[in-house]
């Protein structure tokens, strides 16, 4: 069953919990971590039975009493202790069919109230082991949390995390426990660390209280509820609540990428230092990478709504893992393509040095605007098309530094990136954009930096071999007067030549384009419709919307449709 969104959570309610309860006494030990104390001892016995209904009802009555007392208490220690007693007294009633829904609701409410107090005072510094909360002692247990989380955790109740970046859409499932957003620092002790966002590692978790092991301290469990799915208590299996939006939304609030992306377009170096592929979840060698490539002057934050939708859909979450590409957008298009290829190469060297993971096959690229053109160029065989558009002699006839010659050759000669099975182009100017030649395009061409190593190599080759360069490009190359804007001009020779290159056989591709009502010729305000729509696409959807289709409900829905189709057919 998929999660409930913000719009239908109230309708789903707690009947989701009741409908998903399973009696699975004989398989408890096999499928789920055993609960502590007497529950664990019972669950380990194949002959165990649910507790007496009368006992369950008495426990609930006591739990309700503690809840009423806690709400009226002003003393922090007493209130925290009372909220804990409420959750613990309700816990045994989870094992009885007649009381399980009421018990889960009450225990979750009391745990939530306890956490609200605790996290208001101390959101950071959470570690496993004994800890004091308002003078009451608890054992903190991290259960099946991501190994990518490093050091003390920062915890936030999911209900307190703003969903503004996600368009207000919270993806979650009702059940037992309190959903949390979890954030830790990024590690720095192994190669994997460079694939994690500099702002830190963000994940989702769910918290609940369990009885302790007889030492008097209750256990506050903080767990990956998506991985666990259910909690076994005596003969019952309880559906855990989770929120798949909160972790990312919380982490994104700390990101400076949007601001840095603009400065990166104008020549700032910080985005260049951050450039690469970033894992938005733990690497899974069996799941297909969904690689998202942003557009000009943008950042991976533009993929917030699409990422949220994929994580919130169980069928897609189980098949795809999201990777975000960060790159400096001031370089020429073909230079960016080469860089993204290298970022992917670096990623695979770290994740799969043997080169045999199933994840390498069936990679899906999703690109917006210029990122879509980059995605297309990662899917094609250049042959001699681009080289001949720039040079009048073969590489072997060039004079100069061997490293410069090799670098230029790699920019103009390439084959499809291994493992790509499908590509989705959103609002992408495959036929160029007239915006690049208008007054603001001309201004941008002056402002956008040209200090890229690849351009310097091209300049050296043009200086050493002026007659080898196509005449209309010679001065541009000698003066390094190229950047992302100039290479999107509709009449730019290399761009015109590359327009005919389509993804090779075996890579299915789709286009999503915009055409604002009343505009003639049709355009999304940035990219003409005739530039965004290309031949050979398996599907083409034209929406009556502007350029940022990747952030629209309709655009996100179309990508989800394509992903479901690819999951079944690729």
JOZIMO-V781719 format. One record per pair of residues at least 4 apart in sequence whose C-alpha atoms are under 8 Angstrom apart, sorted by the first residue. I is the first residue (numbers start at 0). J is the second residue. Records with the same first field share a line. If there is no record, write none. Layout:
I->J / J
This chain:
0->313
1->172 / 311 / 312 / 313 / 314
2->170 / 171 / 172 / 173 / 311 / 312 / 313
3->7 / 8 / 11 / 170 / 171 / 172 / 173
4->8 / 168 / 169 / 170 / 171 / 172
5->9 / 167 / 168 / 169 / 170 / 171
6->168
7->11
8->12 / 171 / 172 / 173
11->15 / 173
12->173
13->17 / 100 / 104 / 173 / 174
14->18
15->19 / 173 / 174
16->20 / 100 / 173 / 174 / 175 / 237 / 238
17->99 / 100
19->237 / 238
20->235 / 236 / 237 / 238
21->235 / 236 / 237
22->234 / 235 / 236
23->27 / 234 / 235 / 236
24->42 / 45 / 47 / 233 / 234 / 235
25->45
26->30
27->31 / 32 / 33 / 42 / 43 / 231 / 234 / 236
28->32 / 33 / 42 / 43
31->227 / 229 / 230 / 231
32->230 / 231
33->38 / 39 / 42 / 43 / 231 / 232
34->38 / 39 / 42 / 209 / 230 / 231 / 232
35->39 / 40 / 209 / 210 / 211 / 212
36->40 / 210 / 211 / 212 / 213
37->41
38->42 / 232 / 233
39->43 / 232 / 233
40->44
41->47 / 48 / 233
42->47 / 232 / 233 / 234
47->233 / 234
48->233 / 234
49->94 / 95 / 233 / 234 / 235
50->54 / 55 / 91 / 92 / 94 / 95
51->55 / 95
52->56 / 92 / 95 / 97 / 98
53->57
54->58 / 92
55->59 / 89 / 91 / 92 / 93 / 94 / 95 / 98
56->60 / 92 / 98
57->61
58->62 / 88 / 89 / 91 / 92
59->63 / 88 / 89 / 92 / 102
60->64
61->65 / 85 / 88 / 89
62->66 / 84 / 85 / 86 / 87 / 88 / 89 / 105
63->67 / 85 / 105
64->68 / 85
65->69 / 81 / 82 / 84 / 85
66->70 / 81 / 82 / 85 / 109
67->71
68->72 / 78 / 81
69->77 / 78 / 79 / 81 / 82
70->78
72->77 / 78
73->77 / 78
74->78
75->79 / 133
76->80 / 132 / 133 / 134 / 135
77->81
78->82
79->83 / 113 / 116 / 132 / 133 / 135
80->84 / 135
81->85
82->86 / 109 / 110 / 112 / 113
83->87 / 109 / 110 / 113 / 208
84->88
85->89 / 105 / 106 / 109
86->90 / 105 / 106 / 107 / 109 / 110 / 208
87->91 / 106 / 208 / 209 / 210 / 217
88->92
89->93 / 102 / 103 / 105 / 106
90->94 / 102 / 103 / 106 / 209 / 210
91->95
92->98 / 99 / 102
93->98 / 99 / 100 / 102 / 103 / 232 / 235 / 237
94->98 / 99 / 232 / 233 / 234 / 235
95->99 / 235
96->235
98->102
99->103
100->104
101->105
102->106
103->107 / 174 / 175 / 176
104->108 / 175
105->109
106->110 / 176 / 207 / 208
107->111 / 175 / 176 / 177 / 207
108->112
109->113
110->114 / 176 / 177 / 206 / 207 / 208
111->115 / 177
112->116
113->117
114->118 / 156
115->119 / 156
116->120
117->121 / 122 / 132 / 133
118->122 / 154 / 155 / 156
122->153 / 154 / 155
123->151 / 152 / 153 / 154
124->151 / 152 / 153
125->151 / 152 / 153 / 154
126->139 / 150 / 151 / 152
127->138 / 139 / 140 / 141
128->138 / 139 / 140
129->136 / 137 / 138 / 139
130->136 / 137 / 138 / 139
131->135 / 136 / 137
132->136 / 137
136->216 / 217
137->216 / 217 / 218 / 219
138->211 / 216 / 217 / 218 / 219
139->218 / 219 / 220 / 221
140->218 / 219 / 220 / 221
141->220 / 221 / 222
142->220 / 221 / 222 / 223
143->222 / 223 / 226 / 227
144->148 / 204 / 221 / 222 / 223
145->202 / 223 / 281
147->186 / 200 / 281
148->152 / 182 / 183 / 184 / 185 / 186 / 200 / 201
149->183 / 184 / 185 / 186 / 200
150->183 / 184
151->183
152->181 / 182 / 183
153->181 / 182 / 183
154->179 / 180 / 181 / 182
155->159 / 160 / 179 / 180 / 181
156->160 / 177 / 178 / 179 / 180
157->177 / 178 / 179 / 180 / 242 / 245 / 246
158->178 / 179
160->180 / 245 / 248 / 249
161->167 / 248 / 249
162->166 / 167 / 168 / 169 / 244 / 245 / 248
163->167
164->248 / 251 / 303 / 304
165->169 / 248 / 303 / 304 / 307
166->304
169->242 / 243 / 244 / 245
170->242 / 243 / 244 / 307 / 308 / 311
171->240 / 241 / 242 / 243 / 244 / 311
172->240 / 241 / 242
173->239 / 240 / 241
174->237 / 238 / 239 / 240 / 241
175->207 / 237 / 238 / 239 / 240
176->205 / 206 / 207 / 239 / 240 / 241
177->205 / 206 / 207 / 240 / 241
178->203 / 204 / 205 / 206 / 240 / 241 / 242
179->203 / 204 / 205 / 206 / 242 / 245 / 246
180->201 / 202 / 203 / 204 / 245 / 246 / 247 / 249
181->201 / 202 / 203 / 204 / 246
182->199 / 200 / 201 / 202 / 246 / 249 / 250
183->199 / 200 / 201
184->198 / 199 / 200
185->192 / 195 / 196 / 197 / 198 / 199 / 200
186->192
187->192 / 193
188->192
190->194 / 349
191->195 / 349 / 350
193->277
194->275 / 276 / 277 / 278 / 346
195->199 / 200 / 277 / 278 / 279
196->200 / 277 / 278 / 279
197->273
198->250 / 253 / 254
199->250
200->250
201->246 / 247 / 249 / 250
202->246 / 247 / 280
203->223 / 241 / 242 / 243 / 244 / 245 / 246
204->221 / 222 / 223 / 224 / 241 / 242
205->220 / 221 / 222 / 223 / 224 / 239 / 240 / 241
206->219 / 220 / 221 / 222
207->219 / 220 / 221
208->217 / 218 / 219 / 220
209->217 / 218 / 219 / 220
210->216 / 217 / 218
211->215 / 216 / 217 / 218
212->216 / 217
222->227
223->227
224->228 / 229 / 239 / 240 / 241
225->241
227->239
228->238 / 239
229->236 / 237 / 238 / 239
230->236 / 237 / 238 / 239
231->235 / 236 / 237
232->236 / 237
243->307 / 310 / 311
244->248 / 307 / 310 / 311
245->249
246->250
247->251
248->252
249->253
250->254
251->300
255->259
256->260 / 270 / 298 / 299 / 300
257->261 / 297 / 298 / 300
258->262
259->263 / 267 / 269 / 270
260->264 / 270 / 296 / 297 / 298 / 327 / 328
261->265 / 296 / 297
262->266 / 267 / 268
263->267 / 268 / 269 / 270 / 271 / 296 / 327 / 328 / 329
264->295 / 296 / 327 / 328 / 329 / 447 / 448
265->329 / 446 / 447 / 448
266->329 / 447 / 448 / 449 / 450
267->271
268->272
269->273
270->274 / 325 / 326 / 327
271->326 / 327
273->325 / 326
274->324 / 325 / 326 / 327 / 342
275->324 / 325 / 326 / 339 / 342 / 343
276->322 / 323 / 324 / 325 / 342 / 343 / 346
277->322 / 323 / 324 / 325
278->282 / 321 / 322 / 323
279->320 / 321 / 322 / 323
280->320 / 321
282->320 / 350
283->320 / 358
284->356 / 357 / 358
285->356 / 357 / 358
286->317 / 318 / 319 / 320 / 357 / 358
287->318 / 319 / 320 / 357 / 358 / 359 / 360 / 361 / 362 / 363
288->319 / 320 / 321 / 322 / 358 / 359 / 361 / 362 / 363
289->319 / 320 / 321 / 322 / 362 / 363 / 364 / 365
290->321 / 322 / 323 / 324 / 362 / 363 / 364 / 365
291->299 / 302 / 321 / 322 / 323 / 324 / 364 / 365 / 366
292->299 / 323 / 324 / 325 / 364 / 365 / 366 / 367 / 370 / 371 / 373 / 374
293->297 / 298 / 299 / 301 / 302 / 324 / 325 / 366 / 367 / 368 / 369 / 370 / 371
294->298 / 328 / 366 / 367 / 368 / 369 / 370 / 371
295->328 / 329 / 368 / 369 / 370 / 483
296->328 / 329
297->301 / 328
298->325
299->303 / 323 / 324 / 325
301->549 / 550
302->306 / 549 / 550
303->307 / 550
304->308 / 549 / 550 / 555
305->309 / 549 / 550 / 555
306->310 / 321
307->311
308->312 / 555 / 559
309->313 / 315 / 316 / 559
310->315 / 316
311->316
312->316
313->317
314->318
315->319 / 562 / 563
316->320
318->566
324->339
326->335 / 339
327->335
328->335 / 483
329->447 / 448 / 449 / 482 / 483 / 484
330->334 / 335 / 448 / 449 / 451 / 481 / 482 / 483
331->335 / 481 / 482 / 483 / 484 / 485 / 486
332->336 / 373 / 482 / 483 / 486 / 487
333->337 / 373 / 376 / 410 / 411
334->338 / 410 / 453
335->339 / 373
336->340 / 373 / 374 / 376 / 377 / 410
337->341 / 409 / 410
338->342
339->343
340->344 / 377 / 416
341->345
342->346
343->347
344->348
345->349
346->350
347->351 / 352 / 354
348->352
351->355 / 356
354->359
355->359
358->362
359->417 / 418
360->417 / 418 / 419 / 420
361->418 / 419 / 420 / 421 / 569
362->418 / 419 / 420 / 421
363->419 / 420 / 421 / 422 / 423
364->374 / 419 / 421 / 422 / 423
365->370 / 371 / 374 / 422 / 423 / 424 / 425
366->370 / 371 / 372 / 373 / 374 / 422 / 423 / 424 / 425 / 427
367->371 / 424 / 425 / 426 / 427 / 549
368->372 / 424 / 425 / 426 / 427 / 428 / 546
369->373 / 427 / 428
370->374 / 427
371->375 / 423 / 424 / 425 / 426 / 427 / 428
372->376 / 424 / 427 / 428 / 429
373->377
374->378 / 422 / 424
375->379 / 422 / 424 / 501 / 502
376->415 / 500 / 502
377->414 / 415 / 416
378->414 / 415 / 416 / 419 / 422 / 501 / 502 / 503 / 506
379->413 / 414 / 415 / 500 / 501 / 502 / 503
380->413 / 414 / 415 / 500 / 502 / 503
381->385 / 411 / 412 / 413 / 414 / 497 / 500
382->412 / 413 / 414
383->387 / 412
384->388 / 496 / 497
385->389 / 411 / 412 / 493 / 496 / 497
386->390 / 411 / 412
387->391 / 392
388->469 / 492 / 493 / 496
389->468 / 469 / 472 / 492 / 493
390->467 / 468 / 469
391->466 / 467 / 468 / 469
392->396 / 397 / 467 / 468
393->397
394->404 / 408
397->404 / 460 / 464 / 467
398->460 / 463 / 464
399->403 / 404 / 459 / 460 / 463
400->404
401->405
402->406
403->407 / 456 / 457 / 459 / 460
404->408 / 456 / 460
405->409
406->410 / 453 / 456
407->411 / 453 / 456 / 457
408->412
409->413
415->419 / 502 / 503
419->506
420->505 / 506 / 507 / 569
421->506 / 507 / 508 / 565
422->506 / 507 / 508 / 509
423->508 / 509 / 510 / 511 / 558
424->508 / 509 / 510 / 511
425->510 / 511 / 512 / 531 / 548 / 549
426->510 / 511 / 512 / 513 / 523 / 526 / 531 / 546 / 547 / 548
427->512 / 526 / 530 / 531
428->432 / 487 / 526 / 527 / 530 / 531
429->498 / 530 / 531 / 532 / 533
430->489 / 494 / 495 / 498 / 529 / 530 / 531
431->487 / 488 / 489 / 490 / 494 / 526 / 530
432->436 / 487 / 488 / 489 / 525 / 526 / 527 / 530
433->437 / 488 / 489 / 525 / 526
434->439 / 440 / 488 / 525 / 526
435->439 / 440 / 441 / 484 / 485 / 487 / 488 / 489
436->440 / 441 / 488
437->441
438->442
439->443
440->444 / 484
441->445
442->446
443->447 / 484
444->482 / 484 / 485
447->482
448->482
449->454 / 479 / 480 / 481 / 482
450->454 / 455
451->455
452->456
453->457
454->458 / 476 / 479 / 481
455->459 / 479
456->460
457->461 / 476 / 477 / 479
458->462 / 476 / 477 / 478 / 479
459->463 / 477
460->464 / 465
461->465 / 467 / 468 / 473 / 476 / 477
462->477
464->468
465->473
466->470
468->472 / 473
469->473
470->474
472->476
473->477
474->478
475->479 / 480 / 481
476->480 / 481
481->485 / 486
482->486
483->487
484->488
485->491
486->491 / 493 / 494
487->491 / 494
488->494
489->494 / 495
490->494 / 495
491->495
492->496
493->497
494->498
495->499
496->500
501->535
502->506 / 507 / 508
507->536 / 537
508->535 / 536 / 537 / 538
509->536 / 537 / 538 / 539
510->531 / 532 / 533 / 536 / 538 / 539 / 540
511->531 / 532 / 539 / 540 / 541 / 542 / 548 / 554
512->523 / 528 / 531 / 532 / 539 / 540 / 541 / 542 / 548
513->522 / 523 / 528 / 541 / 542 / 543 / 544 / 545 / 546 / 548
514->518 / 521 / 522 / 523 / 524 / 527 / 528 / 541 / 542 / 543 / 544 / 545
515->521 / 522 / 523 / 524 / 542 / 543 / 544 / 545
516->543 / 544
518->522
520->527
521->527 / 528 / 529
522->526 / 527 / 528
523->527 / 528 / 544 / 545 / 546
524->545 / 546
525->546
526->530 / 531 / 546
527->531
528->532
529->533
532->539
542->553 / 554
544->548
547->551
548->553 / 554 / 555
549->554 / 555
550->554 / 555
551->555
552->556
553->557
554->558
555->559
556->560
557->561
558->562
559->563
560->564
561->565
562->566
563->567
564->568
565->569
